Amino acid sequence: MSIFLYILYTIANLALVVWGVTVWRNTRRVGTLLIILVTLGVAYDNLILSLGSWLGAGPLLRGLSVPRFVLHQLVLPWLIYAGYEQARVAGHGWAQHPASKWIALALTLFVIGLGVLTRLAGLRLEPEVVDGVTRYMAIGTKGPSLVSILSIGFVGIVAVGLWVRNRWPWEALATVLVLVGEGIPVEWVRRGLGSGLEVLFLAVMLVTDRWLALR
């Protein structure tokens, strides 16, 4: 079952990337490009998961799996800067201060560093079959990463502001859903359901960018 979901999620994320480019033509903002970059990383993650059982455990799948973990730690935190840009365009007071841009950038780099120290340093991968999907798993790590919590959590804070100040609840609701998905304790359920919620979350971020550009 999971393998078909990963194929579906790969296609959905790639479709989001294509649509995201059309959104960027309206926004012309770095934040939109960063959301597209994160979506590409998620698409790659799901692609490798969907190919795992076909490739089988071995050097090729392991080599293709390493970028899954690297992209997650190095790319996902850029949602923080994308969230800051949404707050700035929406007119939120804190985001109008010149220093806020550099604070958002510094926070992004801090979370990247945290991900490198907690998840990439000493990364060890071992093959495992979960719900019929052959994949390489990071040994010694369990549950959602700090990078996910901090990056998506920051977007959630911005999203609450969009709900309260701009009457736009959708990003806040999508954030709650994806954080709930990240917290599911059963690995294969979290991966299967969580990946679908990631598609929804990124889609809503792009919809929000488009809404901000056109309002």
Accessible surface in RSA format (square Angstrom, percent):
REM  Atomic radii and reference values for relative SASA: ProtOr
REM  Chains: A
REM  Algorithm: Lee & Richards
REM  Probe-radius: 1.40
REM  Slices: 20
REM RES _ NUM      All-atoms   Total-Side   Main-Chain    Non-polar    All polar
REM                ABS   REL    ABS   REL    ABS   REL    ABS   REL    ABS   REL
RES MET A   1   150.47  77.9 120.36  79.7  30.11  71.7  98.71  83.9  51.76  68.6
RES SER A   2     2.87   2.4   2.86   3.8   0.02   0.0   0.04   0.1   2.83   4.0
RES ILE A   3    43.29  24.6  43.08  32.1   0.22   0.5  43.08  31.0   0.22   0.6
RES PHE A   4   141.40  70.7 135.21  83.7   6.19  16.1 136.01  82.5   5.39  15.4
RES LEU A   5    45.03  25.1  44.79  32.0   0.24   0.6  45.03  31.6   0.00   0.0
RES TYR A   6     0.33   0.2   0.33   0.2   0.00   0.0   0.07   0.1   0.26   0.3
RES ILE A   7    75.99  43.2  75.21  56.0   0.78   1.9  75.96  54.7   0.03   0.1
RES LEU A   8   103.75  57.8 101.97  73.0   1.78   4.5 103.64  72.8   0.12   0.3
RES TYR A   9    25.46  11.9  25.46  14.5   0.00   0.0  13.28  10.0  12.18  15.0
RES THR A  10    10.08   7.2  10.08  10.2   0.00   0.0  10.08  13.5   0.00   0.0
RES ILE A  11   105.82  60.2 104.99  78.2   0.83   2.0 105.16  75.7   0.66   1.8
RES ALA A  12    30.60  28.1  21.79  33.6   8.81  20.0  28.79  40.5   1.80   4.8
RES ASN A  13     0.00   0.0   0.00   0.0   0.00   0.0   0.00   0.0   0.00   0.0
RES LEU A  14    84.34  47.0  83.38  59.6   0.97   2.4  83.73  58.8   0.61   1.7
RES ALA A  15    58.78  54.0  46.98  72.5  11.80  26.8  53.96  76.0   4.82  12.8
RES LEU A  16    19.60  10.9  18.86  13.5   0.74   1.9  19.39  13.6   0.21   0.6
RES VAL A  17    20.11  13.2  20.01  18.1   0.10   0.2  20.11  17.5   0.00   0.0
RES VAL A  18   105.28  69.3 101.81  92.2   3.46   8.3 104.42  90.7   0.86   2.3
RES TRP A  19    87.47  35.1  84.80  41.0   2.67   6.3  66.29  35.3  21.18  34.4
RES GLY A  20     0.00   0.0   0.00   N/A   0.00   0.0   0.00   0.0   0.00   0.0
RES VAL A  21    59.39  39.1  59.13  53.5   0.26   0.6  59.39  51.6   0.00   0.0
RES THR A  22    57.37  40.8  54.28  55.0   3.08   7.4  51.24  68.8   6.13   9.3
RES VAL A  23     1.03   0.7   0.48   0.4   0.55   1.3   1.03   0.9   0.00   0.0
RES TRP A  24    65.07  26.1  65.07  31.5   0.00   0.0  63.03  33.6   2.04   3.3
RES ARG A  25   148.21  62.2 132.41  67.5  15.80  37.6  34.19  46.7 114.02  69.1
RES ASN A  26    75.20  51.9  48.64  47.0  26.56  64.0   4.83  11.6  70.37  68.0
RES THR A  27    16.05  11.4   0.00   0.0  16.05  38.3   2.09   2.8  13.97  21.1
RES ARG A  28   151.98  63.8 125.15  63.8  26.83  63.9  54.57  74.6  97.41  59.0
RES ARG A  29    26.29  11.0  22.86  11.7   3.43   8.2  23.18  31.7   3.12   1.9
RES VAL A  30    83.48  54.9  81.55  73.8   1.92   4.6  81.69  71.0   1.79   4.9
RES GLY A  31     0.37   0.5   0.00   N/A   0.37   0.5   0.37   1.0   0.00   0.0
RES THR A  32     0.00   0.0   0.00   0.0   0.00   0.0   0.00   0.0   0.00   0.0
RES LEU A  33    81.71  45.5  77.16  55.2   4.55  11.4  77.33  54.3   4.38  11.8
RES LEU A  34    22.17  12.3  22.08  15.8   0.09   0.2  22.17  15.6   0.00   0.0
RES ILE A  35     0.22   0.1   0.22   0.2   0.00   0.0   0.22   0.2   0.00   0.0
RES ILE A  36    13.19   7.5  13.11   9.8   0.08   0.2  13.19   9.5   0.00   0.0
RES LEU A  37    76.65  42.7  74.73  53.5   1.92   4.8  76.06  53.4   0.59   1.6
RES VAL A  38     3.77   2.5   2.92   2.6   0.85   2.0   3.07   2.7   0.69   1.9
RES THR A  39     0.02   0.0   0.02   0.0   0.00   0.0   0.02   0.0   0.00   0.0
RES LEU A  40    80.90  45.1  76.67  54.9   4.23  10.6  76.94  54.0   3.96  10.6
RES GLY A  41    11.24  13.9   0.00   N/A  11.24  13.9   7.84  21.5   3.40   7.6
RES VAL A  42    20.32  13.4  18.79  17.0   1.53   3.7  20.05  17.4   0.28   0.8
RES ALA A  43     3.83   3.5   2.82   4.3   1.01   2.3   3.58   5.0   0.25   0.7
RES TYR A  44    55.71  26.0  51.98  29.6   3.74   9.7  51.30  38.6   4.41   5.4
RES ASP A  45    21.63  15.2  21.63  21.5   0.00   0.0  10.99  25.9  10.65  10.6
RES ASN A  46     0.04   0.0   0.04   0.0   0.00   0.0   0.00   0.0   0.04   0.0
RES LEU A  47    71.50  39.8  71.50  51.1   0.00   0.0  71.50  50.2   0.00   0.0
RES ILE A  48     6.22   3.5   5.72   4.3   0.50   1.2   5.72   4.1   0.50   1.4
RES LEU A  49     1.11   0.6   0.56   0.4   0.55   1.4   1.11   0.8   0.00   0.0
RES SER A  50    10.25   8.7   4.31   5.7   5.95  13.7   0.70   1.5   9.55  13.4
RES LEU A  51    57.16  31.8  57.12  40.9   0.04   0.1  57.16  40.1   0.00   0.0
RES GLY A  52     0.00   0.0   0.00   N/A   0.00   0.0   0.00   0.0   0.00   0.0
RES SER A  53    46.41  39.2  22.07  29.5  24.35  56.1  22.43  47.8  23.98  33.6
RES TRP A  54   197.81  79.4 168.01  81.3  29.79  70.0 145.29  77.5  52.52  85.2
RES LEU A  55    51.44  28.6  18.99  13.6  32.45  81.6  21.87  15.4  29.57  79.6
RES GLY A  56    25.62  31.6   0.00   N/A  25.62  31.6  23.47  64.4   2.15   4.8
RES ALA A  57    61.83  56.9  28.50  44.0  33.33  75.8  28.75  40.5  33.09  87.6
RES GLY A  58    21.14  26.1   0.00   N/A  21.14  26.1  21.04  57.7   0.10   0.2
RES PRO A  59   124.22  90.5 108.62  99.0  15.60  56.7 115.49  95.4   8.73  54.3
RES LEU A  60   111.37  62.0 103.03  73.7   8.34  21.0 109.38  76.8   1.99   5.3
RES LEU A  61     1.27   0.7   0.77   0.6   0.50   1.3   0.77   0.5   0.50   1.3
RES ARG A  62    97.00  40.7  97.00  49.4   0.00   0.0  28.19  38.5  68.81  41.7
RES GLY A  63    43.61  53.8   0.00   N/A  43.61  53.8  32.59  89.4  11.02  24.7
RES LEU A  64    57.91  32.3  57.44  41.1   0.47   1.2  57.91  40.7   0.00   0.0
RES SER A  65     0.52   0.4   0.52   0.7   0.00   0.0   0.00   0.0   0.52   0.7
RES VAL A  66    47.28  31.1  47.28  42.8   0.00   0.0  47.28  41.1   0.00   0.0
RES PRO A  67    46.62  34.0  44.89  40.9   1.72   6.3  46.62  38.5   0.00   0.0
RES ARG A  68    17.67   7.4  10.80   5.5   6.87  16.4   2.60   3.6  15.07   9.1
RES PHE A  69    37.77  18.9  36.19  22.4   1.58   4.1  37.77  22.9   0.00   0.0
RES VAL A  70    47.25  31.1  47.25  42.8   0.00   0.0  47.25  41.1   0.00   0.0
RES LEU A  71    54.92  30.6  53.72  38.4   1.20   3.0  54.02  37.9   0.90   2.4
RES HIS A  72    62.30  34.1  54.85  38.1   7.45  19.1  37.56  38.7  24.74  28.8
RES GLN A  73     7.05   3.9   7.05   5.2   0.00   0.0   0.06   0.1   6.99   5.3
RES LEU A  74    67.34  37.5  63.63  45.5   3.71   9.3  63.63  44.7   3.71  10.0
RES VAL A  75    15.87  10.4  15.87  14.4   0.00   0.0  15.87  13.8   0.00   0.0
RES LEU A  76    17.21   9.6  16.52  11.8   0.69   1.7  16.59  11.7   0.62   1.7
RES PRO A  77     0.00   0.0   0.00   0.0   0.00   0.0   0.00   0.0   0.00   0.0
RES TRP A  78    56.43  22.6  56.43  27.3   0.00   0.0  43.51  23.2  12.91  20.9
RES LEU A  79     0.65   0.4   0.65   0.5   0.00   0.0   0.65   0.5   0.00   0.0
RES ILE A  80     0.56   0.3   0.56   0.4   0.00   0.0   0.56   0.4   0.00   0.0
RES TYR A  81    21.19   9.9  21.19  12.1   0.00   0.0   9.94   7.5  11.25  13.9
RES ALA A  82     0.79   0.7   0.14   0.2   0.65   1.5   0.14   0.2   0.65   1.7
RES GLY A  83     0.00   0.0   0.00   N/A   0.00   0.0   0.00   0.0   0.00   0.0
RES TYR A  84     9.58   4.5   9.58   5.5   0.00   0.0   1.43   1.1   8.15  10.1
RES GLU A  85    11.88   6.8  11.88   9.0   0.00   0.0   0.21   0.4  11.67   9.5
RES GLN A  86     0.07   0.0   0.07   0.1   0.00   0.0   0.07   0.2   0.00   0.0
RES ALA A  87     0.00   0.0   0.00   0.0   0.00   0.0   0.00   0.0   0.00   0.0
RES ARG A  88    88.46  37.1  83.01  42.3   5.45  13.0  23.99  32.8  64.47  39.1
RES VAL A  89    44.96  29.6  26.47  24.0  18.49  44.6  31.92  27.7  13.04  35.4
RES ALA A  90     7.69   7.1   0.00   0.0   7.69  17.5   0.00   0.0   7.69  20.4
RES GLY A  91    35.17  43.4   0.00   N/A  35.17  43.4  23.99  65.8  11.18  25.0
RES HIS A  92     4.32   2.4   4.32   3.0   0.00   0.0   1.79   1.8   2.53   2.9
RES GLY A  93    47.98  59.2   0.00   N/A  47.98  59.2  36.51 100.2  11.46  25.7
RES TRP A  94   122.35  49.1 102.37  49.5  19.99  46.9 100.06  53.4  22.29  36.2
RES ALA A  95     1.64   1.5   0.00   0.0   1.64   3.7   0.00   0.0   1.64   4.4
RES GLN A  96    92.81  51.9  67.45  49.3  25.36  60.4  42.19  89.8  50.62  38.4
RES HIS A  97   115.68  63.2 107.54  74.7   8.15  20.8  80.74  83.2  34.95  40.7
RES PRO A  98   107.17  78.1  93.12  84.9  14.05  51.1 104.76  86.5   2.41  15.0
RES ALA A  99    41.39  38.1  37.15  57.3   4.23   9.6  40.90  57.6   0.49   1.3
RES SER A 100     7.34   6.2   4.71   6.3   2.63   6.1   6.06  12.9   1.28   1.8
RES LYS A 101    86.34  42.1  86.34  53.0   0.00   0.0  34.96  31.5  51.38  54.7
RES TRP A 102   153.96  61.8 150.08  72.6   3.88   9.1 127.99  68.2  25.97  42.1
RES ILE A 103   114.59  65.2 111.88  83.4   2.70   6.5 114.28  82.3   0.30   0.8
RES ALA A 104     3.13   2.9   1.10   1.7   2.03   4.6   2.89   4.1   0.24   0.6
RES LEU A 105    47.72  26.6  47.72  34.1   0.00   0.0  47.72  33.5   0.00   0.0
RES ALA A 106    58.91  54.2  50.18  77.4   8.73  19.9  54.60  76.9   4.31  11.4
RES LEU A 107    62.01  34.5  59.08  42.3   2.93   7.4  61.67  43.3   0.34   0.9
RES THR A 108     0.00   0.0   0.00   0.0   0.00   0.0   0.00   0.0   0.00   0.0
RES LEU A 109    95.38  53.1  87.15  62.3   8.23  20.7  87.69  61.6   7.69  20.7
RES PHE A 110   123.05  61.6 112.94  70.0  10.11  26.3 121.49  73.7   1.56   4.5
RES VAL A 111     0.15   0.1   0.15   0.1   0.00   0.0   0.15   0.1   0.00   0.0
RES ILE A 112    25.08  14.3  25.08  18.7   0.00   0.0  25.08  18.1   0.00   0.0
RES GLY A 113    29.21  36.0   0.00   N/A  29.21  36.0  28.99  79.6   0.23   0.5
RES LEU A 114    40.13  22.4  37.16  26.6   2.98   7.5  38.37  26.9   1.76   4.7
RES GLY A 115     0.09   0.1   0.00   N/A   0.09   0.1   0.09   0.2   0.00   0.0
RES VAL A 116    56.02  36.9  56.02  50.7   0.00   0.0  56.02  48.7   0.00   0.0
RES LEU A 117   133.39  74.3 115.25  82.5  18.14  45.6 115.25  80.9  18.14  48.8
RES THR A 118    65.74  46.8  39.26  39.8  26.48  63.1  43.78  58.8  21.96  33.2
RES ARG A 119    54.74  23.0  49.40  25.2   5.33  12.7   9.26  12.7  45.48  27.6
RES LEU A 120    31.24  17.4  20.06  14.4  11.18  28.1  20.25  14.2  10.98  29.6
RES ALA A 121    65.46  60.2  35.93  55.4  29.53  67.2  46.83  66.0  18.62  49.3
RES GLY A 122    71.04  87.6   0.00   N/A  71.04  87.6  43.41 119.1  27.64  61.9
RES LEU A 123    43.29  24.1  18.97  13.6  24.32  61.1  22.29  15.7  21.00  56.5
RES ARG A 124   137.85  57.9 134.39  68.5   3.46   8.2  58.67  80.2  79.17  48.0
RES LEU A 125     9.99   5.6   0.39   0.3   9.60  24.1   0.39   0.3   9.60  25.8
RES GLU A 126    85.52  49.1  85.20  64.5   0.32   0.8  23.24  44.9  62.28  50.9
RES PRO A 127    62.28  45.4  43.19  39.4  19.09  69.4  43.43  35.9  18.85 117.1
RES GLU A 128    83.13  47.7  75.46  57.1   7.67  18.3  30.21  58.4  52.92  43.2
RES VAL A 129   100.89  66.4  75.03  67.9  25.86  62.3  75.03  65.2  25.86  70.2
RES VAL A 130    16.35  10.8  13.24  12.0   3.11   7.5  16.35  14.2   0.00   0.0
RES ASP A 131    58.15  40.7  30.07  29.9  28.08  66.4  15.00  35.3  43.15  43.0
RES GLY A 132    54.49  67.2   0.00   N/A  54.49  67.2  33.09  90.8  21.40  47.9
RES VAL A 133     0.11   0.1   0.11   0.1   0.00   0.0   0.11   0.1   0.00   0.0
RES THR A 134    19.23  13.7  18.92  19.2   0.31   0.7   4.84   6.5  14.40  21.8
RES ARG A 135     3.56   1.5   1.60   0.8   1.96   4.7   2.56   3.5   1.00   0.6
RES TYR A 136    13.64   6.4  13.60   7.7   0.04   0.1   3.31   2.5  10.33  12.7
RES MET A 137    35.90  18.6  35.25  23.3   0.65   1.5  31.97  27.2   3.92   5.2
RES ALA A 138    18.50  17.0   7.62  11.8  10.88  24.8   7.62  10.7  10.88  28.8
RES ILE A 139    68.46  39.0  54.25  40.4  14.21  34.2  55.78  40.2  12.68  34.4
RES GLY A 140    75.76  93.4   0.00   N/A  75.76  93.4  35.95  98.7  39.81  89.2
RES THR A 141    45.24  32.2  25.03  25.4  20.20  48.1  22.52  30.3  22.71  34.3
RES LYS A 142   195.21  95.2 167.25 102.6  27.95  66.6 115.86 104.3  79.34  84.5
RES GLY A 143    27.50  33.9   0.00   N/A  27.50  33.9  14.70  40.3  12.80  28.7
RES PRO A 144    46.74  34.1  30.29  27.6  16.45  59.8  34.85  28.8  11.89  73.9
RES SER A 145     5.84   4.9   2.93   3.9   2.91   6.7   3.28   7.0   2.56   3.6
RES LEU A 146    86.61  48.2  83.23  59.5   3.38   8.5  83.23  58.5   3.38   9.1
RES VAL A 147     0.76   0.5   0.63   0.6   0.13   0.3   0.63   0.5   0.13   0.4
RES SER A 148     2.12   1.8   2.12   2.8   0.00   0.0   0.30   0.6   1.82   2.5
RES ILE A 149    80.28  45.7  78.91  58.8   1.37   3.3  78.95  56.9   1.33   3.6
RES LEU A 150    70.63  39.3  64.97  46.5   5.67  14.2  67.11  47.1   3.52   9.5
RES SER A 151     0.00   0.0   0.00   0.0   0.00   0.0   0.00   0.0   0.00   0.0
RES ILE A 152     5.01   2.9   5.01   3.7   0.00   0.0   5.01   3.6   0.00   0.0
RES GLY A 153    22.14  27.3   0.00   N/A  22.14  27.3  19.24  52.8   2.90   6.5
RES PHE A 154    33.92  17.0  30.57  18.9   3.35   8.7  31.80  19.3   2.12   6.1
RES VAL A 155     0.00   0.0   0.00   0.0   0.00   0.0   0.00   0.0   0.00   0.0
RES GLY A 156    10.65  13.1   0.00   N/A  10.65  13.1  10.27  28.2   0.38   0.9
RES ILE A 157   125.43  71.4 117.30  87.4   8.13  19.6 119.64  86.2   5.79  15.7
RES VAL A 158     2.41   1.6   0.08   0.1   2.33   5.6   2.41   2.1   0.00   0.0
RES ALA A 159     0.00   0.0   0.00   0.0   0.00   0.0   0.00   0.0   0.00   0.0
RES VAL A 160    82.18  54.1  82.18  74.4   0.00   0.0  82.18  71.4   0.00   0.0
RES GLY A 161    17.57  21.7   0.00   N/A  17.57  21.7  17.16  47.1   0.42   0.9
RES LEU A 162     0.00   0.0   0.00   0.0   0.00   0.0   0.00   0.0   0.00   0.0
RES TRP A 163   111.68  44.8 110.92  53.7   0.76   1.8  87.11  46.4  24.57  39.9
RES VAL A 164    95.57  62.9  87.51  79.2   8.06  19.4  92.06  80.0   3.51   9.5
RES ARG A 165   141.99  59.6 109.46  55.8  32.53  77.4  42.89  58.6  99.10  60.1
RES ASN A 166    27.82  19.2  11.74  11.3  16.08  38.7   6.85  16.5  20.97  20.3
RES ARG A 167   182.06  76.4 162.84  83.0  19.22  45.8  73.97 101.1 108.09  65.5
RES TRP A 168    31.86  12.8  31.86  15.4   0.00   0.0  31.86  17.0   0.00   0.0
RES PRO A 169    25.71  18.7  25.71  23.4   0.00   0.0  25.71  21.2   0.00   0.0
RES TRP A 170   137.22  55.1 134.98  65.3   2.24   5.3 120.33  64.2  16.89  27.4
RES GLU A 171     0.11   0.1   0.11   0.1   0.00   0.0   0.11   0.2   0.00   0.0
RES ALA A 172     6.31   5.8   4.82   7.4   1.49   3.4   5.79   8.2   0.52   1.4
RES LEU A 173    76.32  42.5  75.23  53.8   1.09   2.7  75.44  53.0   0.89   2.4
RES ALA A 174     4.32   4.0   1.71   2.6   2.61   5.9   2.79   3.9   1.53   4.0
RES THR A 175     5.54   3.9   5.54   5.6   0.00   0.0   5.54   7.4   0.00   0.0
RES VAL A 176    88.42  58.2  86.21  78.0   2.21   5.3  88.18  76.6   0.24   0.7
RES LEU A 177    82.53  46.0  82.31  58.9   0.22   0.5  82.31  57.8   0.22   0.6
RES VAL A 178     0.82   0.5   0.68   0.6   0.14   0.3   0.68   0.6   0.14   0.4
RES LEU A 179    62.76  35.0  52.97  37.9   9.79  24.6  53.38  37.5   9.38  25.2
RES VAL A 180    96.63  63.6  86.79  78.6   9.83  23.7  93.93  81.6   2.70   7.3
RES GLY A 181     0.13   0.2   0.00   N/A   0.13   0.2   0.13   0.3   0.00   0.0
RES GLU A 182    23.78  13.7  23.46  17.7   0.32   0.8   5.77  11.2  18.01  14.7
RES GLY A 183    47.24  58.3   0.00   N/A  47.24  58.3  24.91  68.4  22.33  50.0
RES ILE A 184    31.19  17.7  28.15  21.0   3.04   7.3  30.60  22.0   0.59   1.6
RES PRO A 185   121.56  88.6  90.96  82.9  30.61 111.3  99.28  82.0  22.28 138.5
RES VAL A 186    72.42  47.7  68.10  61.6   4.33  10.4  72.42  62.9   0.00   0.0
RES GLU A 187    49.28  28.3  45.18  34.2   4.09   9.7  29.57  57.2  19.71  16.1
RES TRP A 188   117.80  47.3 117.36  56.8   0.44   1.0  99.42  53.0  18.38  29.8
RES VAL A 189    47.30  31.1  44.64  40.4   2.66   6.4  47.25  41.1   0.05   0.1
RES ARG A 190    29.75  12.5  28.39  14.5   1.36   3.2   5.37   7.3  24.37  14.8
RES ARG A 191    55.17  23.2  52.91  27.0   2.26   5.4  13.32  18.2  41.85  25.4
RES GLY A 192     4.68   5.8   0.00   N/A   4.68   5.8   4.68  12.8   0.00   0.0
RES LEU A 193    91.37  50.9  85.10  60.9   6.27  15.8  88.26  62.0   3.12   8.4
RES GLY A 194     6.12   7.5   0.00   N/A   6.12   7.5   6.08  16.7   0.04   0.1
RES SER A 195     4.39   3.7   3.16   4.2   1.23   2.8   0.08   0.2   4.31   6.0
RES GLY A 196    19.56  24.1   0.00   N/A  19.56  24.1  12.23  33.6   7.32  16.4
RES LEU A 197    28.91  16.1  27.70  19.8   1.21   3.0  27.70  19.5   1.21   3.3
RES GLU A 198    38.22  21.9  38.19  28.9   0.03   0.1   9.49  18.4  28.72  23.5
RES VAL A 199    22.62  14.9  22.62  20.5   0.00   0.0  22.62  19.7   0.00   0.0
RES LEU A 200    75.08  41.8  71.48  51.1   3.61   9.1  74.80  52.5   0.28   0.8
RES PHE A 201     4.53   2.3   4.23   2.6   0.31   0.8   4.23   2.6   0.31   0.9
RES LEU A 202     3.60   2.0   3.60   2.6   0.00   0.0   3.60   2.5   0.00   0.0
RES ALA A 203    23.58  21.7  23.58  36.4   0.00   0.0  23.58  33.2   0.00   0.0
RES VAL A 204    20.58  13.5  20.53  18.6   0.05   0.1  20.58  17.9   0.00   0.0
RES MET A 205     0.01   0.0   0.01   0.0   0.00   0.0   0.01   0.0   0.00   0.0
RES LEU A 206     0.14   0.1   0.14   0.1   0.00   0.0   0.14   0.1   0.00   0.0
RES VAL A 207    62.38  41.0  61.90  56.0   0.48   1.2  61.90  53.8   0.48   1.3
RES THR A 208     0.00   0.0   0.00   0.0   0.00   0.0   0.00   0.0   0.00   0.0
RES ASP A 209     0.62   0.4   0.62   0.6   0.00   0.0   0.00   0.0   0.62   0.6
RES ARG A 210   102.71  43.1 102.71  52.4   0.00   0.0   7.16   9.8  95.55  57.9
RES TRP A 211    62.15  24.9  56.13  27.2   6.03  14.1  43.15  23.0  19.01  30.8
RES LEU A 212     7.36   4.1   0.00   0.0   7.36  18.5   0.00   0.0   7.36  19.8
RES ALA A 213    40.90  37.6   3.77   5.8  37.14  84.5  12.34  17.4  28.57  75.7
RES LEU A 214    97.01  54.0  65.97  47.2  31.04  78.0  69.23  48.6  27.78  74.7
RES ARG A 215   144.99  60.9  76.41  39.0  68.58 163.3  62.11  84.9  82.88  50.2
END  Absolute sums over single chains surface
CHAIN  1 A    10111.8       8383.4       1728.4       7528.8       2583.0
END  Absolute sums over all chains
TOTAL         10111.8       8383.4       1728.4       7528.8       2583.0
